[in-house]
Amino acid sequence: MKIAFFDSGVGGLTVLSTAMKEIQNAEFIYFDDSKNVPYGTKSKERVKELVMDAVDLIASLDVDALVIACNTATSIAVNSIREKYTFPVIGMEPAVKPAVEKCGQKQVLVTATPLTLIEEKFQNLVSRIDQGNVVNLLALPELVVFAENFMFDDETVLPYLKEKLNPFNLDNFGTIVLGCTHFPFFREHFRKVIPEHVRIIDGNEGTVRHLKNILRDKITERSVRTEVTFYSGGVQQTDNLRYQKYLDLLSSI
């Protein structure tokens, strides 16, 4: 069974890592569009064009399923991808529903890219779920830039998070949603700048559960060596610097 994960850059590795822990007998493909990352600050039209071009290449690899491991790409292109291809396509969305359901009397802060937060699909999600007007939105585009440049040091990340979170009285919040697949790389950085009672959640586990349900009949119990093949911009990656950094990131998650 061959499962592809697509993201603009390294963010989807956080989803792939979760899948590798839950699905043991599969061949995984990780396909990024690092030449055009980030997506979250581009126009909707440009992102859709880039995503469809990338999925055309992924489809040529004869995959059994595709995970769009990018909230921005999902919000813009998932319906068009499903219309074009017959293999299962699993998308991502910020974990607004579980955050709101468990917030009690507290506020919820959804962090994501600028494009995800203004997209109609996300706005409809919030309108449907946020009956108590507890959801607040915060764009954190620089976290994508940090991740793509493998900048995870406290000296770089913490001042940025403190500045962006400063307008919010976090004592009133119960949950922060990491609504971009790049953001879980910074979970421990968030933990250092927010109150202890504030939960941090993302949509990765829910996405992988959905993937397993979709592929239930294809998942086998027999022992098959789990493999990961990396593609960047359509080119298979082996034994180069980016490939090694991807392996390092996977092992660190």
Order of alpha helices (4+ residues) and beta strands (2+ residues): beta-alpha-beta-alpha-beta-alpha-beta-alpha-beta-alpha-alpha-beta-alpha-alpha-beta-alpha-beta-alpha-beta-beta-alpha
